[in-house]
Amino acid sequence: MASPVSLGDILGIAGLLMRTYNKCKAVSSEYTGIQESLQSTQLLVNSVYYTVKDIYGELPQVFKEPFISIMNRLEADVLAIGTELNEYSNIRPGQGPQLSKLKFSIFQNPQETRSKLDSTKLDLSLWISTVTCYSKTKTPVQYYSPAEMSSLLSSTTPQSNPSVAWHLIPQTVRKWQIAAAKNENSIAARGTFTYTSPDYKGERSNDVAYTLSLQNDFSLYGRSYDSTGEAEIRGSINPQNGSVHFLKNYTKHKFGNIVLLWDYEGCFIQCGIVGEWRYPKGHPKRESSWRGRFSIWLKDEEDDSKEQVKDQP
């Protein structure tokens, strides 16, 4: 794929993902995990296109360079899967040895292939979440590389009472501490979250209003309001690296008596917080359904010249 990546290239890779997904589905029913990753990545790439199509030309180079790397890696991986699927489909009955040799290449360990795709998808998800924050605020941004962001997301949950000197706390976290101190520990924030599921043909998004509090022991709590309902936020921040983890538990929502509890993992960046959400750990559907990405930013840093998230009742 030529550099720099164009909007047409983004659509081209989305089409490649869809064709490869259909090919994988037609060739064998064994590799449902790879099929799911191909399909969910295709939905994400489509979402990337619609998110950046009006601002792509204005994005700083600090965003474009990692994006080119991510998309090149994604295209190469999907092309490799498609090539092997073509060979797979051309094998005639009785050609067992060739089939065994073929499967050793990519499909001998389908979980490894899926993990590789999911890793690239996470990098792309974090990239577009950062772009979303940047597009909503007037804060200069320093882009975190996919490797740096993935490292932060894989960090262990912070201790309940960490002893960390002020000068060692990342500036990205200190900014939110200052916001809390200025407003009697009530932080007004805004954000969005996206979601995909097998029931939808594409990615959907939802605007959110937050009222948050940040304690001295770096515990985080508060409430959020969106079109689904009202939720309680409880979690913690790792002040040593700026990672954050919280549970979002809907206390009022429009879906009756079912429990809506989501696990959020992310990282503080200069213009906000970005990451992914999914079912809580231990839930049987954690790896296969209902997951998405999120962005949160301080209300005071919203760019008044851009369309903003509306306050919820």
KOLNU-336926 format. One line per 8 residues: number of its first residue (from 1); for each residue y, x, z of N, C-alpha, C. Coordinates in steps of 0.001 Angstrom, whole numbers, plus 500000, padded with zeros to 6 digits. Last residue first. Example, Ala and Ser with C-alpha at 12.3 -4.5 7.8 and 13.67 -1.06 7.14 Angstrom:
<atoms>
2> 497750:512850:507080:498940:513670:507140:500030:512900:507870  494310:513190:507800:495500:512300:507800:496700:513200:507800
</atoms>
This chain:
<atoms>
313> 514942:470299:530957:515379:469445:532069:514728:469854:533382  515655:473543:529596:514744:472422:529783:515246:471588:530949  517981:474941:527327:517574:474685:528695:516666:473474:528730  516850:476405:524214:517608:475412:524975:517084:475291:526395  517149:479583:522783:516284:478619:523444:517131:477673:524278  519528:479984:520075:518879:480324:521329:517991:479199:521828  520704:481586:517188:520132:480350:517750:519307:480688:518978  523373:483953:517767:522064:483579:517236:521580:482301:517897
305> 525625:484643:519055:525767:484400:517617:524467:483932:516985  524995:485281:521634:525573:483955:521396:525693:483623:519910  522159:486733:522660:523213:486929:521671:523753:485552:521283  521381:487028:526103:521227:486340:524821:522432:486608:523937  521632:488046:528584:521661:489004:527477:521446:488346:526124  521344:486037:530414:522666:486651:530306:522777:487610:529126  518607:485532:530324:519523:484581:529693:520900:485198:529468  516346:488110:529523:517351:487594:530449:518319:486665:529723
297> 513216:487171:527949:514437:487976:528040:515396:487328:529032  509894:487382:526763:510813:486855:527775:512033:487772:527821  507201:486479:524673:508405:487296:524843:509292:486601:525869  503675:486496:523909:504865:485947:524552:505984:486984:524582  500769:485310:522105:501678:486356:522548:502911:485704:523177  497475:483966:522778:498675:484138:521984:499533:485252:522550  494573:481850:522772:495300:483025:523211:496535:483168:522333  492057:480063:522373:493334:479842:523045:493935:481122:523624
289> 488926:481903:522413:489758:480745:522107:491073:480793:522867  487289:484059:523127:487054:483379:521858:488065:482298:521490  487501:485251:525615:487515:486120:524445:487530:485369:523118  487482:483107:527501:488547:484117:527520:488632:484897:526212  485695:481106:527971:486397:481065:526691:487452:482169:526556  484717:481471:530573:483806:481650:529428:484496:481671:528071  486694:483458:532742:486550:482177:532056:485679:482373:530814  487053:486027:533643:485890:485299:534115:485681:483958:533448
281> 490586:485900:533625:489365:486706:533634:488227:485919:534253  492105:482981:532031:491946:483973:533111:490632:484737:533001  492962:482852:528489:492281:482297:529659:492149:483377:530737  496124:484576:527724:494807:484010:527381:494226:483310:528605  498827:486430:526270:498285:485536:527283:496964:484983:526785  500581:489566:525855:499646:488538:525402:499222:487670:526576  504048:490670:525625:502624:490845:525888:501797:489728:525303  507244:491684:526958:506392:491241:525860:504928:491462:526239
273> 510492:491311:528204:509074:491484:528549:508255:490950:527373  513504:492998:527212:512787:491917:527858:511378:492289:528290  514703:495158:525961:515311:493846:525750:514524:492703:526380  513175:497377:526795:514619:497346:527010:515226:495960:526882  510233:496001:528394:510877:496846:527404:512386:496682:527580  507454:495548:530467:508905:495518:530360:509352:496488:529259  504477:493992:529373:505189:495211:529685:506686:494969:529557  501597:491952:530255:502633:492456:529370:503302:493694:529905
265> 499565:489154:530492:499638:490595:530699:500664:491166:529735  498687:486064:531933:499679:486796:531134:499655:488282:531501  496500:483435:531879:496636:484810:532350:497573:485566:531410  496801:479998:532811:496782:481060:531809:497094:482412:532434  495647:476791:533280:495921:478046:533971:495747:479191:532985  495417:473572:533609:495987:474488:532625:496445:475740:533367  492975:471184:534164:493647:472357:534719:494134:473241:533580  493475:467669:533478:492826:468942:533218:493655:470089:533812
257> 494620:465173:533732:494159:465836:534951:493497:467188:534708  497106:465049:531191:496274:464348:532164:495893:465234:533339  498846:466559:529640:497446:466453:529225:496545:465871:530307  501457:467217:530225:501232:465968:529490:499770:465736:529112  502050:468406:533619:501918:468556:532168:501474:467235:531544  502709:470281:536418:502992:469006:535763:502861:469230:534263  501748:472758:536931:501662:471778:538013:501984:470370:537529  500147:475317:535313:500917:474092:535092:500676:473101:536241
249> 500418:478603:536035:499635:477426:536426:500488:476172:536270  500091:481731:535027:500953:480584:534769:500111:479328:534965  499969:484882:536572:499265:483655:536215:500281:482535:536052  500850:488194:535429:501065:486980:536217:500211:485840:535694  501774:491559:535278:500664:490611:535164:501001:489393:536004  503285:494362:533697:503404:493144:534496:502201:492253:534237  504420:497790:533669:503512:496726:533240:503625:495538:534184  506014:499928:534463:506661:498768:533865:505721:497706:533332
241> 504993:502080:535830:504950:502138:534360:505551:500909:533678  505566:501728:538484:505380:503091:538010:505357:503184:536490  505617:499116:539233:506901:499784:539053:506777:501204:538523  503929:496520:538083:503634:497907:538418:504907:498715:538181  504318:493289:539438:504800:494309:538505:504319:495669:538991  502611:490125:539639:503117:491375:540194:503471:492340:539074  502687:486548:540177:502085:487773:539686:502706:488995:540325  503106:483216:539276:502820:484130:540377:502137:485373:539832
233> 504708:480277:538391:504476:481660:537997:504213:482493:539244  503959:476933:537573:504232:477903:538634:503858:479295:538126  505432:474732:535122:504381:475615:535616:504882:476518:536727  505761:471686:533394:506330:472596:534380:505213:473416:535002  505060:471230:529874:505324:470745:531222:505965:471811:532088  505175:471598:527125:503908:471203:527726:504119:470631:529112  507712:472491:526555:507346:471165:526051:506004:470685:526593  508607:474075:529706:508475:474047:528249:507991:472669:527824
225> 509499:476100:532354:509624:474748:531808:509537:474831:530289  508411:477863:535288:508757:477815:533861:508730:476373:533400  509180:479608:538323:508725:478432:537592:509146:478561:536131  507954:482276:540456:508986:481389:539930:508388:480198:539228  507446:485783:541235:507086:484369:541275:508247:483540:540739  506089:488950:541781:506914:488121:540889:506479:486672:541041  506269:491840:543840:505615:490586:543465:506614:489739:542685  507532:494113:544694:507308:493962:543254:506378:492789:542915
217> 508390:494081:547228:507059:494662:547016:506603:494512:545570  510786:492705:546994:510833:494143:547234:509480:494824:547032  510419:490272:544256:510452:490704:545646:510473:492231:545771  512063:488228:542078:511387:489522:542149:511546:490073:543560  511869:485059:540538:512290:485865:541687:511438:487122:541744  513022:482904:537864:512108:483876:538451:512739:484571:539651  512864:480358:535729:513615:480731:536918:512684:481611:537736  512824:479937:532165:512248:480480:533393:513300:480581:534492
209> 511958:478018:529365:513027:478394:530289:512369:478819:531604  510569:478434:526096:510367:478344:527539:511654:478731:528270  509220:477138:523037:510320:477735:523786:510129:477479:525275  506358:477903:521172:506945:477001:522152:508051:477756:522887  504513:477927:518068:505330:478555:519096:505983:477493:519972  501391:478516:516307:502488:477664:516738:503260:478356:517850  499655:479658:513440:500166:479934:514768:501337:479002:515078  497323:477478:511687:498283:478558:511807:498734:478734:513236
201> 495537:475443:511832:495488:476269:510629:496444:477454:510707  493790:474702:514871:495010:474794:514086:494833:475735:512904  491472:474816:516327:491910:473492:515888:493107:473545:514934  491006:477369:517242:490247:476902:516081:490714:475567:515525  494402:478458:517939:493086:477993:518373:492337:477543:517133  497268:480185:519088:496364:479819:518005:495085:479303:518638  500684:480393:520109:499272:480149:520372:498535:479807:519086  503512:481955:521693:502806:481430:520528:501352:481217:520891
193> 506450:481485:523614:505055:481909:523522:504438:481255:522292  509680:482705:524563:508821:481940:523667:507379:482371:523906  512461:482447:526892:511372:483090:526175:510696:482167:525192  514800:483323:529509:514346:482482:528411:513209:483190:527694  515946:483254:532913:515375:483921:531742:514951:482881:530717  517615:483888:535824:517526:482931:534714:517051:483685:533468  516537:484663:538955:516743:485231:537629:516572:484135:536575  517544:484886:542071:517187:483828:541122:517548:484312:539722
185> 518546:486486:544127:517129:486573:543750:516665:485385:542907  521297:486094:543980:520549:485642:545149:519060:485500:544837  522192:487446:541699:522096:485981:541678:521212:485442:542810  522118:490173:541878:523405:489548:541557:523380:488031:541717  519408:490712:542258:520355:490973:543351:521695:490284:543123  518355:490108:539724:517955:489310:540888:518961:489466:542026  519543:492101:538192:519820:490696:537864:519464:489788:539037  518352:494326:539375:519802:494144:539501:520181:492697:539214
177> 515731:493923:538540:516036:493966:539965:517525:493723:540203  516065:494166:535806:515708:492856:536331:515919:492803:537845  516658:496903:535677:517619:495933:535150:517335:494531:535689  514338:498087:536575:515522:498123:537437:516568:497104:536981  512673:497900:534335:512402:497067:535513:513639:496988:536404  513874:499712:532608:513579:498370:532114:513295:497401:533253  513909:502080:533988:515170:501351:533854:514939:499921:533378  511129:502511:536216:511670:502469:534853:512954:501642:534790
169> 511530:504308:539214:511284:502980:538629:511886:502945:537223  512372:506643:540262:511132:506688:539494:510799:505341:538854  514578:506155:541784:514799:506906:540551:513543:507005:539698  513440:504818:544014:514276:504089:543046:514393:504826:541717  509994:505544:544694:511405:505868:544806:512182:505182:543689  507560:503414:545887:508073:504089:544704:509565:504318:544877  504837:502273:547180:505988:503029:547657:506494:503884:546509  503547:498980:546818:503675:500350:546345:504933:501008:546910
161> 501915:496707:547948:503100:497314:548554:503262:498767:548088  499834:495930:546258:500730:494901:546783:502003:495491:547380  499402:497821:543227:499137:497573:544632:500183:496608:545181  498928:496437:539901:499645:497235:540905:499247:496870:542326  495982:496616:537972:496930:495745:538665:497622:496529:539780  495878:499334:535590:495304:498527:536659:496387:497680:537306  496676:499149:532079:496870:499680:533431:496222:498762:534461  496681:498249:529556:495362:498515:530126:495454:499060:531547
153> 499339:498098:528891:498613:496836:529077:497250:497050:529710  499958:500798:528567:500559:500050:529661:499779:498774:529945  498492:501361:526269:498193:502083:527504:498747:501337:528708  499789:499785:524435:498408:499464:524761:497994:500153:526056  502249:501161:524341:502203:499788:524827:500786:499400:525238  501476:503656:523279:502140:503589:524583:502033:502188:525168  500396:502822:520820:499548:503538:521783:500148:503471:523182  502611:501635:519514:501438:500827:519875:500554:501507:520908
145> 505676:502853:521050:504609:502957:520056:503442:502076:520477  508540:500991:521750:507383:501657:522305:506294:501700:521243  511897:501356:520701:510572:500822:520414:509493:501657:521092  514664:500394:522370:513876:501582:522071:512452:501112:521873  517553:498477:521566:516130:498568:521873:515569:499934:521518  520456:496890:522928:519859:497940:522093:518411:498163:522516  520793:493406:523241:520458:494643:523924:519919:495669:522940  521283:490854:522596:522256:491821:522097:522031:493192:522738
137> 518435:488833:521539:519357:489428:522492:520328:490381:521805  516651:487951:519656:517284:486939:520502:518366:487507:521409  515522:490104:518387:516273:489159:517561:517036:488131:518387  514137:491357:520454:515291:492029:519854:516168:491027:519104  512043:489522:520842:513013:489802:521911:514290:490399:521333  510814:489799:518301:511321:488498:518751:512358:488683:519849  510022:492472:518366:511013:492055:517374:511624:490710:517774  508070:492266:520363:509254:493096:520587:510372:492709:519624
129> 506221:490676:519035:506832:490181:520274:508099:490955:520596  505476:492356:516979:506247:491172:516623:506866:490537:517872  504112:494366:518494:505250:494692:517632:506100:493453:517363  502049:492991:519693:503085:493585:520534:504328:493932:519722  500608:492325:517373:501117:491272:518248:502241:491800:519134  499864:494832:516419:500758:493998:515611:501386:492896:516457  498164:495668:518490:499339:496472:518134:500361:495632:517366  496228:493645:518294:497034:493762:519507:498304:494563:519225
121> 495147:494267:515783:495819:492971:515975:496697:493000:517216  493939:496691:516346:495066:496666:515407:495849:495368:515552  491979:495720:518095:492932:496722:518549:494175:496749:517651  490506:494030:516471:491263:493446:517580:492297:494422:518127  489308:495886:514728:490237:494882:514213:491122:494327:515330  487727:497236:516607:488713:497973:515819:489763:497016:515255  486072:495218:517510:486990:495857:518452:488090:496611:517714  484579:494689:515193:485483:493670:515726:486512:494293:516665
113> 483164:497083:515000:484052:496680:513918:485063:495650:514405  481722:496941:517373:482649:498053:517164:483658:497718:516065  480160:494711:516912:481132:494663:517996:482161:495779:517859  478408:495462:514861:479512:494547:514547:480564:494477:515650  476867:498004:513999:477459:497679:515297:478657:496762:515064  476115:497761:511403:475105:498171:512369:475575:497850:513792  478212:497247:509715:477620:496114:510403:476452:496475:511316  478986:499710:508584:479937:498892:509335:479236:497871:510217
105> 476590:501398:508089:477970:501801:507833:478967:501018:508685  474210:500157:508484:474539:501257:509373:476014:501627:509254  473944:498394:506437:474362:497854:507714:474739:498961:508700  473009:500145:504422:474303:499493:504298:474806:499037:505665  470482:500806:505309:471474:501868:505140:472886:501280:505104  469291:498302:505216:469401:498999:506487:470454:500092:506418  469443:497805:502474:470144:496924:503398:470341:497607:504748  467758:499736:501500:469176:499805:501154:470007:498949:502100
97> 465309:498825:502588:465865:500121:502982:467358:500248:502675  465014:496154:501284:465246:496347:502708:465843:497678:503089  464889:494706:498890:465621:495968:498970:466000:496268:500425  463814:492216:498769:462905:493350:498633:463595:494689:498718  466453:490494:497041:465306:490470:497956:464378:491652:497705  469377:492562:496301:468372:491564:495938:467231:491587:496950  472769:492916:497059:471401:493354:497345:470426:492221:497041  475301:491955:496819:474613:492356:495584:473182:492815:495810
89> 476291:491543:499352:475995:490352:498550:475245:490690:497269  476710:494208:500137:475750:493366:500846:475326:492193:499965  478821:494949:498531:477527:495604:498370:476416:494769:498998  480775:493222:499602:480422:493155:498180:479060:493778:497940  480882:494176:502221:480405:492815:501977:480025:492616:500511  482017:496664:501785:480635:496586:502239:480063:495180:502048  484569:495871:500955:483718:496682:500080:482266:496579:500493  485535:494512:503243:485319:493793:501986:484415:494548:501031
81> 485740:496636:505056:484827:495522:505340:484504:494772:504044  487703:498138:503736:486386:498727:504000:485352:497648:504287  489866:496351:503798:489301:496762:502505:487905:497356:502680  490337:496346:506540:489868:495117:505895:489280:495418:504520  491204:498994:506970:490025:498478:507666:489458:497250:506965  493510:499132:505349:492380:500033:505107:491101:499498:505753  495187:497179:506523:494734:497024:505149:493513:497887:504876  495582:498338:509081:494932:497038:508940:494379:496858:507534
73> 496960:500676:508419:495671:500755:509103:494896:499453:508947  499258:499583:507277:498393:500456:506491:497005:500546:507105  500297:498203:509482:499848:497452:508306:498964:498292:507395  500921:500325:511267:499995:499260:511657:499432:498550:510434  502808:501814:509732:501559:502423:510197:500510:501366:510545  504842:499934:509405:504165:500478:508231:502820:501075:508625  505595:499645:512097:505051:498502:511361:504285:498969:510125  506718:502092:512797:505418:501706:513371:504779:500535:512636
65> 509045:501861:510983:508080:502955:510910:506745:502610:511562  510562:499607:511724:509843:499626:510450:508779:500717:510390  511834:500095:514165:510821:499049:514062:509954:499225:512813  513557:502136:513577:512669:502335:514713:511584:501259:514760  515199:501129:511628:514067:501946:511198:513072:502175:512319  516090:497703:512401:516279:499154:512480:515017:499905:512064  516251:494954:510122:515562:495611:511233:515831:497112:511228  517324:493708:507942:518265:494181:508951:517592:494919:510100
57> 515237:492794:506396:516120:493805:505829:517073:494408:506834  514184:490779:508072:513437:492009:507804:514331:493130:507282  515112:488315:508638:515787:489430:509319:515193:490779:508939  513602:486412:507380:515058:486297:507255:515812:487471:507881  510952:487135:507958:511380:487020:506561:512896:486958:506396  509821:487317:510478:510731:488393:510049:511353:488171:508681  508258:485021:510884:509178:485460:511923:510227:486431:511384  506668:484810:508657:507657:483752:508872:508660:484132:509967
49> 505097:487198:508989:505912:486964:507789:507024:485947:508076  503822:486744:511427:504735:487878:511285:505673:487649:510103  502179:484608:510711:503250:484388:511667:504285:485507:511597  500404:485939:508995:501245:484853:508474:502439:484602:509393  499254:487593:510912:500031:488193:509823:500925:487143:509171  497915:485653:512493:498987:486473:513068:499862:487077:511982  496034:484686:510709:497031:483765:511256:498210:484539:511838  494556:487044:510341:495249:486445:509203:496330:485473:509675
41> 493477:487330:512865:494434:488332:512396:495218:487802:511200  491755:485162:512935:492880:485184:513875:493923:486220:513457  489943:485924:510851:490716:484686:510768:491938:484725:511688  488867:488336:511788:489542:488279:510495:490448:487055:510409  487709:487459:514184:488796:488444:514211:489575:488444:512903  485753:485679:513244:486809:485188:514130:487995:486152:514158  484137:487472:511772:484812:486360:511104:485978:485856:511947  483158:489067:513796:484033:489672:512798:484808:488585:512065
33> 481602:487099:515100:482667:487790:515805:483663:488426:514848  479680:486337:513238:480725:485372:513600:481885:486045:514317  477618:487482:511543:478780:488225:512023:479945:487294:512357  475518:486012:510509:475267:486875:511661:476549:487364:512322  475650:484625:508232:476065:483886:509424:475916:484735:510683  476877:486100:505217:475951:486083:506339:476529:485290:507497  478530:485408:503010:477455:486395:502873:476439:486281:504000  480478:483587:503767:479526:483212:502726:478314:484135:502698
25> 481949:484963:505708:481329:483689:506072:480249:483293:505077  482903:487061:504191:482024:487338:505324:481265:486081:505739  484543:485643:502428:483419:486414:501909:482410:486694:503017  486474:484609:504137:485618:483684:503378:484372:484390:502843  487578:487072:505047:486974:486123:505985:486020:485175:505258  488589:488062:502672:487518:488799:503345:486814:487915:504362  490578:486187:502137:489473:486371:501182:488294:487080:501844  492228:486565:504398:491593:485278:504160:490411:485402:503204
17> 493044:489255:504038:492309:488860:505233:491574:487537:505021  494459:489011:501635:493276:489870:501702:492417:489505:502905  496605:487382:502476:495647:486887:501492:494359:487688:501496  497845:489198:504207:497367:487911:504736:496336:487311:503789  498541:491138:502355:497532:491467:503362:496997:490200:504015  500483:489706:500908:499296:490235:500235:498191:490561:501225  502449:489234:502791:501690:488094:502264:500409:488555:501580  503262:491924:503027:502768:491189:504199:501934:489990:503747
9> 504166:492498:500468:503008:493214:500990:502404:492485:502188  506452:490873:500364:505312:490566:499486:504043:491259:499948  508087:492244:502094:507619:490918:502486:506428:490491:501635  506947:495707:502050:507820:494604:501641:507281:493285:502193  506945:498829:503571:506251:497554:503425:507255:496461:503076  508257:501674:501679:508109:500807:502844:507390:499497:502524  504986:502397:500517:505907:502428:501649:507336:502408:501105  502195:500606:499140:503395:501423:499014:504241:501332:500275
1> 498820:500847:500000:500000:500000:500000:501236:500888:500000
</atoms>
